[in-house]
Amino acid sequence: MSSPYAKLYNPENVYLSKHGGGAGNNWASGYSQGEKLQEEVFDIIDREADGSDSLEGFVLCHSIAGGTGSGMGSYIMERLSDRFPKKLIQTYSVFPNQDEISDVVVQPYNSLLTLRRLTSCADCVVVLDNTALNRIATDRLHIQNPSFTQINTLVSTIMSVSTTTLRYPSYMNNNLIGLTAPLIPTPQLHFLMTGYTPLTTDNDQTVNVRKTTVLDVMRRLLQPKNMMVSTGPDKTNHHCYISILNIIQGEVDPTQVHKSLQRIRERKLAQFIPWGPASIQVALSRSSPYVQSSHRVSGLMLANHTSICSLFERALGQYDKLKKRGAFLDQFRREDIFKDDLSELDDSRDVVDCLVQEYEAATQSNYLQWSAKKGQEEAH
């Protein structure tokens, strides 16, 4: 509560651990603490929900690799979907940096256990990949050693722009469901990646407003280097977009948008799934009157792309290496959920494996038949 924005929040509705510690980077510990603290935490959530005029859903910001964000985050997600079954659960989930050696030895276990809940409890997951965020800060913003504050600035920009159409509503995309429904064709395929351009640092003086065009912004959004997810090279070249929503801010003429979409289509800059419409949706949004922008036009892309499954494959590979050696499992056995057996870990692996298969199947033209057949098998 020492933030300059502390006054925006009701201090009664902020929970701080009494002993000041977290969950020791252990998913099982975070989950157990969630169970113990559920009354206090859900009192706060109920108070906030009761104070809403028209509650539409919940937004959860957390990390999947540590203990509190992953374990307690998983517990809260499960309880929210039980207690508010008709409300949307959207998450901004931070995935660990793969370019650095992690100091969290049980990271693969934590990640997989959280991914299971993100698959089954969340309706929409915006993936924020620390690997890509660090790369963007280094390569695009030329920051040698990015600080947490600088990385968080990138994340807060994404969160801020993705909610502008809700905060400055027009006749379209003015609620959470309207924003996410066109991006998610089937319940399982709900992991989204984001891109933002043009990127600036806090040091950039906003005295000179740079000229950026709608076509320029929309073309840049399709470049992998501007994506906030590091998916690695697609060697087989079979991955494709399932859906795209571009939120364009600034001085924009709708005819420019139409021309830009035409140019992108003519140049085949985006490859789409064979079983759905190949369309880029565009939402025009007003810029905040309180923030001076250094660009005439800026844009955020929310995209559902099949290559996101490479992140899940990476998590599976790391999990298998650790589990095969039976490494660091004692930390989990100490908690009630793992006292009797470790089946929860293997069940989570199966769920994430099915998710990878789902995204791989989505690249094929027979995906809808595959999905229907899978649904029938699960029903029996």
N, C-alpha and C positions, 0 to 999 in steps of 0.2 A: 504493500500500500504506500510505498515511497515514490511511486511514479508521479510525473507531473499531471497525469490524467486521473489520479486517484479519486478526485471529487466527482467524477462521472458515475462512480459505482457506489451502491449502497454497502457500507462496510459490514452490515449484518448479513449480507448475502455473499460474503467472500469467506471461504473456508481456508484456514491456515493450520497446518499440523501443530499440535501442542508441543511436541518434542523437537520440532523444527527439522526433522530428517525426512528423507523420501522412502523409497522402497528398496534401497541398496542395489539398484539395477537388476532386480529380480522380479519377473512377471508374476510369479506365484505369490510373492510377498505383497505386491501392489494389489493383486486380486483379493487376497485375504483382508487387506486393510480396507478395501472397498466394501466388503461384506460387513466388517465391524462398524464402519462409519456411515453405512447407508442411510440411517435415520437422519443424522445431521445433514448429510449432503442432499438428500431428497426433500428435506424441509426447505432448504434454500431453493432447490429447483421448483418445488410446488409454489413457493411464495412468488418467484419470478413468473411462473406460468399463470398464476391467478391474477397477477398484475397486468397481463397482456390483454389487449382488446380482442384480438383475433389470432390466437396462437396457431402458427402454421407448422412449426418444426423446431428442431434443435441443431445448433452448429457446435461441433466438438473439435477443439484444436489440441493435438497431442502428438507425441513421438511414438514410433512402434518399437524402438530398440532398447529403451531403458527399462525402468521398473514401474514408475508411477503412471506415466502417460500410456504405457502399454497395458499393464495389469489392471490398474484402477480404471483406466479408460475403457478397457474391455468390459469390466463389471458394470460400469455406468451405462455403456451402450446396451448391454443385455437387459438391464432393468428398465431403461427408457423404452425399449421396443416392447417390453411386457406391459408397462404402465400406460404408455401412450401409443397403442398399436396403430392408430390412424394418423399419427403425426410423422412428418418427414425427419429422418436423421441424416444430416450431411456432416462430413468430417473434412478437416484439413489435416492430413496425416504426413508427418515428416519421416522419410525413409533415411537410413544411415548412409554416411559417406563411405563409398567403397574404395576410394583412393587412399584412405588413411587406415592404419592399423587401429582397430577399436580397442579402447580400454575396458569395454564391457565384454567379458569372455563369453557370456551366455546370450549374446545378441541374436544369434540364429534361432535359439529357442523362443526368446521374447518376440521376435519378429513374426515367426510362424503362428504362435498362439494368438497374436493380435490380428494377423491377416485372416484367421478363421472367423473372428467376430466381425471384422470389416466386411467379409463376404456375406455373412448370414444376417447381421443386424443392421448394417448401414444401408441407406438407399442411394447415397451418392458419396464417393470418396474422391476428394481432390488430392492427388499425390504430389507432395513437395519433396523432391529428392535432393538431399544434401550434397551428393556428388555433383549434380548439375548446378546447384546454387553456387557452390564454391568455384566451379569452372567458369560460370558466367561472371562472377565478381572478379576473377583473375583475368580472364581473356577479354571480356567485353567492357568491363569498367576499369580495367588496369589497376586493380588493387592487389598489391603483392601478397599480403597476409590478411585476408578478410576477417574482420571481427564479427562477433555474434550480432552486434548492433547493425552492421552493414548487411549481413545475411537476413536479419529480421526485417530490414527495410524492404528488401526484395519481396519477402513473404507478405508483409503488410500491404504492399502495393497490389499484389495479386488479390488478396482478400478484399481490399477496398474497392478495386475496379469491378470485381465479380459481383459486388452487391450494389453498384451504383444504380442499376435499373430498378432496384427495390427501394433505394433511399431517395432517388429523384425519379419517381415513377412516370411513365408515359402509358400509352394504351396497350403496349405489348411487353412481355417479359417482366411484369411488375410484381410477380410473386415467386416464391421458391420453386413451387411445382412447375409453373410455366417456364421457369428458367432451365430446370434440369430435365423435365420430361422429354423434350426433343432430342436430348443428348444420349438418352439411355433406352435402347430399343427393347432389351430383355432384362429382367431383374438382375441376372448375374453380371452382365457387362456394365458395371457402374463405377469403374475406376477411370477418372479423368486426368489428363495432363494439361498443363497450361503453358502459354508463351506470352511474353509481353515485349512491346517495342514502342518507341525507342527508350532504352534504359538510360537513366542519368544517376549521378551521385549527388549527395547533399551539397558537395562543393560547387556544383554547376550553378553559375549565376543565371537567374531567370530574367535578366535584363533583356537579352537578345532572344526573341522567340524564333526558333528555327523552323524553316519551311518543310513540312512533311506532307506528303499526299496520301490519299486513301489507298491508292494502288501500292505505293511504296510500303505502307504499314501492313497491308494485307499480304503482300508478297513476302515481306520479312517474317511475318508470323508463321509462315509455312516452312521456314528454314530450321533444321534441327538444332542449330547452334543457339537459337533463341528459346528453345524449350526448357522448361524447368524440371525435366526428367531425362536422365541419362540412360538411354536404352541400348546403346552399343550398336555396331553396324549390322544391318539386315543383309546377311550374306546371300540368302535365297531370294531376296527381293519380293517376298509374298505378303509382307505386312501392309496394312492399309487403314485408312480412316473409316470409322463407323459413322461418326457425325462430327460436325464442327459448328461452334457458335463463336462469332467474333463480336466483341463489344467495342465499338469505335467511339472514342471521345473527341470532342473538339469541334472546330468549324467544318461541318461536313454537309455537302450537298448530296441528297439521295441519288441523283443521276450519276454522280461519281462512283457511288457504291455499285450501281448496276453495271457500269462500264468496267470497273475493276473485276467484278465477278466473271464478266464475259471474257476478259483477257486471261484470267486464271484458268478458265475452262478451256479456252483455245490452246493455251500452252501446256495443258495437262500437268499443272504444277502440284496437284493433289490426287493421289490414287485412292479411290473409295472401294468399299465392299461390293462384291458382285450381286448381293441379294437385296440391296436397299437403295434409296435415292442418293445420287451423288450431288448433294447440295450443301453449300456453305451458308448457314443462316447468319444474318447480321442484325445486331441490335444497336441502334444509335442512342448514345447516352450523353447527358449533359455533364460537363466537368464541374467539380465542386467550385462554388463561388469563393470559397475561403482559401483555396490553394492556387498559387500562381504556377502555370505550366510553362515549361521551356520549349514546348513543341506545339505546333498548330493542331496536329492530329496525332493521337496515340491510340494504341489498340491492345486488347487482351484477347487471346484465343483460349477457349475451353474446348478441348478436343478429346474424343473417345477414339483411341488408336490401338490396334491389336498388338503393337510392339511392346505395350506396357507389360505383357506377360513375361518379358525377359527379366524384369525386376523380381517377379515371383519365382522364376526358374533359378535366379541367383540365390535367393533366400533358401530354396529347397536344397540346392547344392551344398551350401554352407551348413545347413541343418544335418544333412546326411553324413557329412564328414565328422561332425561333432558327435552325433548319435551313435555312429558305428563304433566309436571308441568308448562310448558310455561316459563321456567327459562332463564334469561339473553337474551331474544330476543330483548329487546330495543336497545342493542348495534348494532344489525343488521339492525333494522328499520331506523336507522339514515342514512344509505347509500342508494343511488338511486336504486340499484338492488333489495332491499327488501322494498322499500318505500310503494308500493301498496299492496303487499301480500308476504307471506312466502312460496309460492308454490315451489320455487327453492329448499328448504330444503327437502320437501316431495318427489319431483322428484328425488333428489339425493339419498334419502333412497331407492326408487324403483330400481334405477340403481344398487346400491350395493347389494340389495336383489337378483336381477337377477343374479349378478355375483356369489354370494354364491350358488345359484341353479345350475349354469353352472358347477362349480367345483364339486358339489355333484353328478351331472349327469355324469361327466367325470369318476367317479369310477365304473359306470355300463357298461356292455358289449353292451348295445343298445344306447350308447351315440351319435354315428354318425347319427342314425335315429332320435333321440330326437332333435339333433341340426338342422337337415334338416327341420324337422316339425316346429320347432320354427322360423326358417328363413322364411318359407312360410307364417306363421301366421303374422309375422312382415311386410312382403311385402304387405299383404292384409290390 
